[in-house]
Amino acid sequence: MIRWTPPPSNWVKINFDDSVQNKAAAGGFVLRSNDGKPLVSAAFNSGTANVPLAEALTLRNNLLCAKEKGVLKVEVEGDSKLIIDIVNGVCDLPWRLLKVVQDIKLLSCHFESIRFKHVFREANFVANALANLGHRVQISRLWVECVPPEASLAIAFDSVNSRCRRGTSI
């Protein structure tokens, strides 16, 4: 059974995701406190990109946001195992992602503590909803201390700490 879990006390959790439809990429992320409440959420259109590049760009964007908000301890979760493994140094870095991953590693140095973790899509529903919304926005959208209506069902699902099986969608 899979579920979203809150970060430890005094940490912020970032969930990020990306979506590519007909070569058009969009991303989304949410920063949440240890009580599960959103601090910041975002949806944006990334232009044309392949899936790994789009995921890496979204990861970079959420780290920039966390840095600007003064977050010190961050737990980052994404459902792109490739990107998480690359950032954790578990697999080789494709040359196409070199610059973006260098940016991610540089940004990581600005936090007191940071860890990157792969999660299944079912523990990443809010970020997934935000990434899908990114296809429908013309400019980047940022919400402070809330999520847009398109992600409200996903945040409610997480807040009741619901568990689900692989393959579940909401």
N, C-alpha and C positions, 0 to 999 in steps of 0.2 A: 504494500500500500504506500502511496506517494502523497506528500503534502508539502506545502510551503512551511518553513519553520522560521521563527523570528531570530534575529541575531542575538548574541550575548548582550548583557547590560553594558551600556556606554559604547556600543558599536552601532553602525548603520549598515543595513543590508541594501545592496543594489541588485536588482534583477534587470537584465537587459535581453532584448531579442531583436531580431531583424526579420524582414520579409522581402522576398524578391518575387515580383510578378511581372512576367513579360519583360525581363531585364531592368525593370524599375524597382529600385530598392527603397525601403522605408524602415525606420527604426523606432524603438521606444524603450524607455527605461523608467524605473521607479526607485526612489530612495525611501526606505522605511526605517522607522525607529524600532527599538526592541519590543514595543507594544503593538507593532504591526501597522501603525498609523503612517500614511504617506507624508513625507516631508516635501518631496518634489516629484512630479511625474512629467514626462515629455514624450512627444510624438513628432516625427519629422520625416520629410522626404529626402532621401539621400542621392537622388539622381540615378544614373546608370552604374551598376556595380554587380559583381558576382557575389554569391552568398558569403564566402569567407571574408572578402574585403568589407562587405556591408556589416557583418558582425563585428569585425575589428574596429571599424569606424564608430559604430554604436558604443562599443566598450570604451573607446577613447573619449567620446562625448560625455558618457556618464561619469567618468573619472574627472574630467574638467569641471563638471557641475558640482561634484562632491568637494573638489578642491576649493572652488569658489564659495561654497557654503561653509567652509571651515571644518569639514568632517575630519576627524583624526584617526578613527579606527573603522575600517570598512571591510565587509565581507561581500564579495562580488559573486553572483551566480548567473550563469547563462546556460542555455541548452545546446550551445555549439561546443561539442567536445573538442573539436579541432582547435578552436581559438583558445579555449581554456588550457588545453595541453601545450599549445605553443607558448602562451604566456608563462606557464609553470615550468617551461623548459623540458617537457616530457617528449616532445617530438621536434623535428627539424622545422626551421622557419622558412617558408617559401619566399623567394626573393620578392614576389609581388606584394607581400605584406610587410617587408622589412621596415619601411619608414613608419608605418602606423604602429607596428609593434614596438619600435624604438620609442615612439611617443608615449605609448602605454607604460613602458618600463620607466621612462623618465618621470611621468606623472605619479607612478607608484611610489617613488622616493619621497613624495611630499606628505605621505601619510605615516603616522606613528606605527600603525600595523595595518597590513592588508593581506587578504587571502582570496584566492580565486578558486571557485568550485563549480564543477559541472553538475547540472541538475537535469532531470527529465522535463519535458515540456509541461507535464502535469503539475510541476512545482513552479512553473514560470508563466501561469495563465495571465497575470496582470501585464507583464512585459509583452506578451504575445498580443494581447488586445491593443496595447498602445502601438506596437509595430504595425498592426493591420490598420489602425487609424491613420498612421503616417502616410499611407497611400492616398488618403482623402484630404490632407491638409496642403495648402499652397505654401505656407511658411512654417517654420518650426514653431511648435506650441509648447508652452511650459505652464504647468499648474502647480501652485504652491499650497501645500497642506491638503491636497485632495487629488483625486483622479477624475478624468472626464467621465461623463455618463457611459460611454462605450466600454469603460473598464470597471464600472461599478459592480457588476455581477461577479467579476473575477475577484475583486478586493473583498467582497462579502463572503465569497466561497473560502478565501484564505482566512478571513477573520473568525469564522466559526471553526477553524482548524480542521476542515473536512479532509478526509483521506480519500484517495481514489485509486483505481487500478490503471495500469498503463493502457493507453488508448482512449481514456475518458476525455471528453471535450465538454465545454460549457458554452 
